[in-house]
Amino acid sequence: MMSCRRIRALVVEEVRGAAVDVDAIELHLLGCDACRAERARWQTVGELKRARVPALGGAARDRIAARLRVA
């Protein structure tokens, strides 16, 4: 079985879209809560990086600009 350190490196590569040994990751995760949690965190990071940022409407931009001027 691979070490947690190696699995976590593979998880990062997996999230980046690299070809990795997913079977080895899955096998390790069956018995390792810490690495399972780490993978979930990295998957969240990957989802956030792919998410589109919504555009602000004119009224929202004006409210933000007004608050920045006050601050």
N, C-alpha and C positions, 0 to 999 in steps of 0.2 A: 504494500500500500504506500502511496506517496505521502510525503510530509505535508503538514498544513502550509508551510511556507511555499512549497511548490504548487499546491492546489490554489492558493490565493493568487499566485502569479498567473496561473492559467485562467483563473476567473477574470482577472483584469484584461487579459488578452481576449478572452471570449467576449467581454462587453465591448471591446474595441473592434470586434468583428473578425478577428484572426481565427484561422482554423486551429482548433485545439482538440485534445482528446476528451471529448465531452463524457464518454463512458467512464473514464478515470475520475473525472470530477464528480459525476453522479454517484459512483461507488463510494468515494470518500465522504460525500455529504450524507450518505445514509447513516453514518456513525459519528458525524462531527457537527454538533450544534453551532460551534463558533464559526466554522467555515461556511455553514449554511446561512448564518446571519450576515457574514461578510459578503457572500454572493448576493444576497438580497439588497444590501446597501449599494453594491456596485451596479446591480441591475437598475436600481432607482436612479443612480447617476446617469447611466446610459439613456434612460427614458427622458430625463430632464434635458440632456444634451440634444436629443432629437425633437423635443417639443418646440413648437412655434410660439414666439412671444406675440401676444395679441397687440394690435395697434391701438393706440389711444385716440379717442375722438378729440375734436377741437375743444370741446367744453372741458374735458378732463385735463388736457394740456394747459388750458388757461387757469384752472384751479390750482394745478401744481405750480405753475409759474408765479401765481399770486402768493401762494404760501411761501415759496422760496424767497420772494422779494421781502416779505415780512420777516422771515428768519434772518 
